[in-house]
């Protein structure tokens, strides 16, 4: 009987500590989400935001589509050339707040060592994010060694200029 009480108590304490740890992690995560704090969390945000509710079809204005088309073409050309510094410099101020240029260019250069050179990009879809009307374009990229899915996000600054606000990738399995 005593063994049963001790085992039950240990199990109960373990469950309580696990639950408090989960809620602490959740609270910490909620506090860290004001804007794109880290590239990995930004990627998750983009993936979730691409899915618009079925009842709310939001479309971009023809001018937004035209302005984003020019930018997305430039970004893809810069990726192909390996000109990551230009991508960073032309991106929105919020984009640049995520980290310094050296970190951004270093991550891309490291990736190219792992994936090989960029070969081609095929747009597979695009959507408008309901909360801020930013345009999200999804591409399948072919590198020498593997395929990746690329998310390019564009939005208007307060001054009205269309800018790159996010660039994220994930491996296609």
Secondary structure, 3 states (H helix, E strand, C coil): CHHHHHHHHHHHHHHHHHHHHHHHHHHHHHHCCCCCCCHHHHHHHHHHHCCCCCCCCCCCCHHHHHHHHHHHHHHHHHHHHCCHHHHHHHCCHHHHHCCCHHHHHHHHHHHHHHHCCEEEEEEEEEEECCCCCCEEEEEEEEECCCEEEEEEEEEECCCCCEEEEEEEEEECC
